[in-house]
Amino acid sequence: MSPKGAAMGSLPVVLLALASSVLAHAHHDELTEEQANAPVDSILWIHIMLQALVWGVLFPTGMVLGLSRSRWHVPLQSTGFALTAGGYILGHSHGGRQFLAGAHGKMANILFIPIGLQLLLGIYLKLHIHEKTIRPWAVRAHGVVGKAYPILGWTQMLFGAIAFRGYCRGDNLGQCLAHYIMGSGFIAYGIIMAILLLVGEAWVRRSGRSPEWWDSWVILLWGIVNTFTEHRGSGWSVKDMQHTILGVLWWAGGALGIFLSRNNQRSVVPSLIIILTGWAMSDHAQALMISTKVHAVFGYTLMSAGLARIIEVSFIVPKFTPLDTPASDGDSHSEHTLADAGKEDGTGITSTGRAFRHLPPFLLVSAGLLFMSATDEELDFANDEGMDHVTYVLIMFSLSFIVYTLTVSLISLYTTSGRNAGSSDATQNAIELEETRSKWYAPVPNADVEAETHVLGEDD
């Protein structure tokens, strides 16, 4: 084995040793007042900043470079693994303030599983053995684990913020789950929408389903869950009634959205549900004035996102007509798919539409962050610090700009790196993938523009 292969092969051993030291680290079930209020030392601050950099920027960038088959994928991911190991050591060797045992520490141990699996799969794929038997399955597994990294990183960073402030314990757990899961859902919705609008047109056209068909199914399923989980006990509070009826609204509206979105037709029903949800949240009474006003801004932002989505669906959409699909295919074909009426570029989007299409996903990301920041514990802290709702909301919108900047930067990186770098239309059109030799790499044909052959998978 080459020196490079030997070095890569030694990484799992190092990670196993680190995992043993992490598992042996004593977590606290009870803290003295001195331990809980001690100042945060520099080692812990380095741990926080390092892990935020690795899981929030480095690993997502490496994932994108893997999708575009860039030669920088392996070096970047290897650097991320090394920095993660250093972060684990720092996280369990700091002094100063101590923290109760919680989800952040448990998740840190769980993360060794995907890290070790990704390393082993990467090493195996570099060996180029079992080309016709095991390797195709290893390619798929490597891709699945790699694509899960942004989700794992987001979850662990959220757990870290919760542990740092000591939130979500006792009676506050239910509210935390509601705000953080739903808020993260809005952010994910915005990011997926940005991906589909910027580089996913060909995938949508291949699927034979309009984006609102998928949206409506998610809304319906989530509404069913909310209908039966938002009320506990025998008595009904005002919040219980509001949250439960929102669940009913979502599954009822989702069912209509699915029906109207059949045959690849565009629909405004998901946007209407978003607007109604925003309106309900904008008038959601809270115990503190700052909390009431933050919820109101969240509602207004969500309503704006829904309105912007309606405008985009009705007037500024690209042509999502299925590719090479006969009319007899029924549900995957429609003559009613909306398209631009103005001057178009190669994707059917006008220059004005290309600017406007960023508004709905950005507002969804902003609404998600506002909702995640609107728990009672967070707003109690802001109120005790003398912060008004204007300052608080502007902080959240600043974070929204950062998150959306990172999102569109990664999308742009995908269109200009690796095997996509040679396409002259990469920055203007969706990335189109021609037929490949392996059935494990999904082809996405281009109907409008001939493009170079791009293959998703491991770098040779």
C-alpha positions in Angstrom: 0.0 0.0 0.0 1.2 3.5 -0.8 2.2 5.9 2.0 -1.0 7.9 1.3 -3.1 4.8 1.6 -1.3 3.8 4.8 -2.0 7.2 6.3 -5.7 7.0 5.3 -5.9 3.5 6.7 -4.5 4.6 10.1 -7.2 7.3 10.5 -9.9 4.8 11.7 -7.6 3.5 14.3 -7.0 7.0 15.6 -10.7 7.8 15.6 -11.4 4.6 17.6 -8.8 5.6 20.2 -10.4 9.1 20.4 -13.9 7.5 20.7 -12.6 5.4 23.7 -11.3 8.6 25.4 -14.6 10.4 24.7 -16.7 7.5 26.1 -14.5 7.5 29.2 -15.0 11.2 29.8 -17.2 11.8 32.8 -20.4 13.8 32.1 -22.1 15.6 34.9 -25.6 14.7 36.1 -25.5 17.4 38.7 -23.6 20.7 38.8 -22.7 23.0 41.6 -23.5 26.7 41.2 -19.8 27.5 40.8 -19.4 24.9 38.0 -22.6 26.1 36.1 -21.6 29.8 36.3 -17.9 29.6 35.8 -16.5 31.6 32.8 -16.0 29.8 29.5 -12.3 29.2 28.9 -10.5 29.7 25.6 -10.2 26.0 24.9 -14.0 25.6 24.8 -14.3 28.7 22.6 -11.8 27.2 20.2 -13.8 23.9 20.2 -17.0 25.8 19.4 -15.5 27.8 16.5 -13.5 24.9 15.1 -16.4 22.5 15.0 -18.7 25.1 13.6 -16.2 25.7 10.8 -15.7 22.0 10.1 -19.4 20.9 10.2 -20.9 24.1 8.9 -18.5 24.9 6.1 -15.8 22.3 5.5 -17.8 19.1 5.3 -20.7 20.6 3.2 -18.0 22.0 0.8 -16.4 18.6 0.6 -19.7 17.0 -0.1 -20.3 19.4 -3.0 -16.9 18.7 -4.4 -17.6 15.0 -4.2 -20.8 15.5 -6.2 -18.9 17.3 -8.9 -16.1 14.8 -8.7 -13.4 17.4 -7.9 -9.9 16.2 -7.1 -10.1 18.4 -4.0 -12.9 16.3 -2.4 -10.6 13.8 -0.7 -8.1 16.3 0.7 -10.8 18.5 2.0 -12.7 15.7 3.7 -9.5 14.3 5.1 -8.7 17.7 6.6 -12.2 17.8 8.1 -11.8 14.4 9.7 -8.5 15.5 11.3 -10.0 18.8 12.6 -13.0 16.9 13.9 -10.7 14.7 15.9 -8.9 17.7 17.3 -12.3 19.3 18.2 -13.3 16.2 20.1 -10.2 16.4 22.2 -10.7 20.1 22.9 -14.3 19.5 23.8 -13.4 17.0 26.5 -10.3 18.8 27.9 -11.6 22.3 28.6 -11.8 23.8 32.1 -14.0 26.6 33.4 -17.8 26.2 33.0 -19.2 22.6 33.1 -22.3 21.3 31.5 -25.0 18.7 32.4 -25.0 15.5 30.3 -27.3 15.9 27.3 -27.9 15.2 23.7 -24.8 17.1 22.5 -22.4 14.7 24.3 -24.4 11.6 23.2 -24.5 12.8 19.6 -20.8 13.3 19.7 -20.3 9.6 20.3 -22.9 8.7 17.7 -21.0 10.7 15.1 -18.1 8.3 15.2 -20.3 5.9 13.3 -20.8 7.9 10.1 -17.2 9.3 10.3 -15.7 5.9 10.6 -18.0 4.5 7.9 -17.2 7.3 5.5 -13.5 6.8 6.0 -13.6 3.1 5.5 -15.8 3.4 2.4 -13.5 6.1 1.0 -10.4 3.9 1.5 -12.2 0.9 -0.1 -13.3 2.9 -3.1 -9.7 4.1 -3.7 -8.6 0.5 -4.0 -10.8 0.0 -7.1 -11.5 -3.6 -6.4 -14.7 -5.7 -6.8 -15.7 -3.3 -9.6 -18.7 -5.4 -10.7 -20.0 -6.7 -7.4 -19.4 -4.8 -4.1 -18.0 -1.5 -5.4 -21.3 -0.2 -6.9 -23.0 -0.7 -3.5 -20.1 1.0 -1.8 -20.5 4.0 -4.1 -24.1 4.4 -3.2 -23.5 4.0 0.6 -20.6 6.5 0.4 -22.9 9.0 -1.3 -25.7 8.5 1.2 -23.5 8.9 4.2 -21.8 11.9 2.6 -25.1 13.7 1.9 -26.2 13.1 5.5 -23.2 15.2 6.8 -25.0 18.6 6.6 -28.0 17.2 8.5 -25.8 15.6 11.1 -23.7 18.8 11.4 -26.7 21.0 11.8 -28.2 18.7 14.4 -25.0 18.6 16.5 -24.4 22.3 16.3 -28.0 22.9 17.5 -27.5 20.5 20.3 -24.3 22.3 21.2 -26.1 25.7 21.4 -28.8 24.1 23.6 -26.1 22.6 25.9 -24.2 25.9 26.1 -27.3 27.7 27.4 -28.8 24.8 29.3 -32.1 24.9 27.5 -34.8 22.3 26.7 -34.9 20.6 30.1 -37.9 19.6 32.1 -41.2 21.1 30.9 -39.4 23.1 28.2 -38.5 20.1 26.1 -41.8 19.9 24.2 -41.6 23.6 23.2 -38.0 23.2 22.1 -38.9 20.2 19.9 -41.7 22.0 18.3 -39.7 25.2 17.5 -36.4 23.6 16.5 -37.9 20.8 14.4 -40.4 23.1 12.6 -37.9 25.9 12.2 -35.3 23.5 10.8 -38.0 22.2 8.5 -38.6 25.7 7.1 -34.9 26.2 6.6 -34.5 22.8 4.8 -37.6 23.7 2.7 -35.9 27.0 1.6 -32.6 25.3 0.8 -34.2 22.6 -1.2 -36.3 25.2 -3.1 -33.1 27.1 -3.9 -31.4 24.0 -5.2 -34.4 23.1 -7.4 -34.7 26.7 -8.7 -30.9 27.1 -9.4 -29.7 23.7 -10.6 -32.6 21.3 -10.3 -34.8 22.1 -13.3 -33.7 19.0 -15.2 -34.4 16.7 -12.2 -37.9 18.2 -11.8 -38.6 17.6 -15.5 -37.3 14.1 -15.3 -39.4 13.3 -12.3 -42.6 14.2 -14.2 -43.9 15.9 -11.1 -44.3 19.6 -10.3 -42.5 20.9 -7.2 -45.8 21.5 -5.5 -46.8 17.8 -5.8 -43.8 17.0 -3.6 -44.5 20.0 -1.3 -48.1 18.9 -0.8 -47.1 15.4 0.2 -44.7 16.7 2.9 -47.4 19.1 4.1 -50.0 16.4 4.3 -47.8 14.0 6.2 -46.5 16.6 8.6 -50.0 17.8 9.2 -51.1 14.3 10.2 -48.2 14.1 12.7 -49.1 17.5 14.2 -52.8 16.7 14.5 -52.1 13.9 16.9 -49.0 15.2 18.8 -49.7 18.8 19.7 -52.3 18.1 22.4 -51.4 16.3 25.7 -53.6 15.7 28.7 -57.4 16.2 29.1 -57.7 20.0 29.0 -57.4 22.1 25.9 -55.5 25.3 26.1 -55.6 28.0 23.4 -52.2 27.0 22.1 -53.2 23.3 21.9 -56.3 24.3 19.8 -54.2 26.5 17.5 -51.4 24.0 17.0 -53.8 21.1 16.4 -56.0 23.0 13.9 -52.8 24.0 12.1 -52.2 20.3 11.7 -55.6 19.7 10.3 -55.1 22.7 8.0 -51.9 21.2 6.7 -53.2 17.7 5.9 -56.5 19.0 4.5 -54.7 21.6 2.3 -51.9 19.1 1.4 -54.6 16.7 0.1 -56.0 19.4 -2.1 -52.5 20.4 -3.2 -51.7 16.8 -4.3 -54.9 16.6 -6.3 -54.4 19.9 -8.1 -50.7 19.2 -8.7 -51.3 15.9 -10.5 -50.4 15.7 -14.2 -47.4 17.9 -13.5 -49.5 21.0 -13.0 -48.3 23.9 -10.9 -50.3 24.8 -7.8 -50.5 27.7 -5.3 -52.0 25.6 -2.5 -48.7 25.0 -0.6 -48.0 28.7 -0.8 -51.5 29.4 0.6 -51.0 27.1 3.5 -47.7 28.9 4.3 -49.5 32.2 4.2 -52.3 30.9 6.6 -49.7 29.4 8.9 -47.8 32.8 9.0 -51.0 34.7 9.7 -51.8 32.3 12.6 -48.3 32.8 14.0 -48.4 36.6 13.6 -51.3 36.7 16.1 -50.1 34.0 18.4 -50.3 35.6 21.9 -47.3 35.1 24.2 -46.5 35.8 27.9 -43.8 38.4 27.1 -44.2 41.4 24.8 -40.8 40.6 23.0 -42.0 37.1 22.4 -45.3 38.3 20.9 -43.5 40.7 18.6 -40.9 38.1 17.5 -43.7 35.7 16.7 -45.5 38.4 14.7 -42.4 39.1 12.6 -42.0 35.4 12.1 -45.6 35.3 10.8 -45.1 38.3 8.5 -42.0 36.7 7.1 -43.7 33.4 6.5 -46.7 35.2 4.8 -44.2 37.1 2.6 -42.5 33.8 1.6 -45.9 32.4 0.6 -46.8 35.4 -1.4 -43.5 35.5 -3.2 -43.9 31.8 -4.0 -47.3 32.4 -5.5 -45.8 35.1 -7.7 -43.0 32.9 -8.7 -45.2 29.9 -9.5 -47.7 32.0 -11.4 -45.5 34.3 -13.4 -41.8 33.6 -13.2 -41.5 29.8 -13.3 -39.1 27.9 -15.5 -40.6 25.4 -17.9 -41.0 22.1 -16.0 -42.5 20.2 -18.9 -41.4 16.5 -18.6 -38.6 15.4 -20.9 -39.5 13.1 -23.8 -42.7 11.9 -22.2 -45.6 10.8 -24.3 -49.0 12.3 -23.7 -50.4 8.8 -22.8 -48.3 8.7 -19.6 -51.2 10.4 -17.8 -50.0 11.7 -14.4 -46.5 12.5 -15.6 -47.6 14.7 -18.5 -49.7 17.9 -18.8 -50.3 20.6 -21.3 -51.1 23.0 -18.4 -47.6 23.3 -16.9 -46.9 27.0 -16.5 -44.1 28.7 -18.4 -42.7 32.1 -18.9 -44.3 34.4 -21.4 -41.4 36.9 -21.5 -38.0 36.8 -23.0 -36.3 33.6 -21.9 -32.8 32.3 -21.5 -31.9 28.6 -22.0 -33.9 27.5 -19.0 -37.1 29.3 -19.7 -36.5 31.9 -16.9 -36.5 35.6 -17.7 -33.7 37.7 -16.4 -36.1 39.4 -14.0 -37.3 36.0 -12.7 -33.7 34.9 -12.1 -33.4 37.7 -9.5 -36.8 37.2 -8.0 -36.5 33.4 -7.5 -34.1 33.9 -4.5 -36.8 35.7 -2.5 -39.0 32.8 -1.5 -36.2 30.5 -0.3 -34.5 33.3 1.5 -37.7 34.3 3.3 -38.3 30.7 4.3 -34.8 30.4 5.7 -35.4 33.6 7.6 -38.7 32.4 8.9 -37.1 29.2 10.1 -34.4 30.9 12.1 -36.9 33.3 13.6 -39.1 30.4 14.7 -36.2 28.5 16.2 -35.2 31.6 18.1 -38.7 32.2 19.5 -38.7 29.7 22.4 -39.7 31.0 25.8 -36.2 30.3 27.3 -34.4 32.2 24.5 -36.7 35.2 24.7 -36.6 35.2 28.5 -32.9 35.5 28.3 -33.1 38.3 25.7 -35.6 40.2 27.8 -33.5 39.8 30.9 -30.6 41.3 29.0 -32.7 44.3 28.1 -32.8 43.5 24.4 -35.7 44.8 22.4 -37.5 42.8 19.6 -36.0 45.0 16.8 -32.4 44.1 17.8 -33.3 40.5 18.3 -35.0 40.2 14.9 -32.2 41.9 13.1 -29.7 39.4 14.6 -31.8 36.6 13.2 -32.0 38.2 9.8 -28.2 38.6 9.8 -27.9 34.9 10.5 -30.3 34.3 7.6 -28.1 36.2 5.2 -25.1 34.1 6.3 -26.9 30.8 5.9 -28.3 31.7 2.5 -25.0 33.1 1.3 -23.4 29.7 2.3 -26.2 27.9 0.5 -26.0 29.7 -2.8 -22.2 29.6 -2.7 -22.2 25.8 -2.4 -24.7 25.6 -5.2 -22.4 27.8 -7.4 -19.4 25.7 -6.4 -21.2 22.6 -7.7 -21.8 24.2 -11.0 -18.2 25.4 -11.5 -16.0 22.7 -9.9 -14.8 19.2 -10.9 -16.3 17.9 -14.1 -18.8 20.7 -14.2 -16.1 23.3 -14.5 -15.8 22.9 -18.3 -19.4 23.6 -19.1 -19.7 27.1 -20.6 -23.4 27.2 -19.5 -22.7 26.0 -15.9 -23.4 29.4 -14.3 -26.5 30.1 -16.4 -28.4 26.8 -16.6 -29.1 23.8 -14.5 -26.4 21.2 -14.5 -27.3 18.6 -17.1 -25.9 15.0 -16.9 -25.7 12.8 -19.9 -26.1 9.0 -19.9 -23.3 7.3 -18.0 -21.8 3.8 -18.2 -22.9 2.8 -14.7 -26.4 2.4 -13.5 -25.4 3.6 -10.1 -24.8 7.2 -11.3 -28.1 9.0 -12.1 -28.2 10.7 -15.5 -30.1 13.9 -15.9 -30.6 14.7 -19.6 -30.8 18.2 -21.0 -33.6 19.1 -23.3 -32.5 22.6 -24.3 -28.7 22.8 -24.2 -26.1 20.2 -25.1 -23.6 19.9 -22.3 -20.5 17.9 -21.5 -20.8 14.5 -19.8 -20.7 14.8 -16.0 -20.7 11.7 -13.7 -21.6 11.8 -10.0 -19.5 9.5 -7.7 -16.1 8.9 -6.3 -13.1 10.5 -7.7 -10.8 8.0 -9.5 
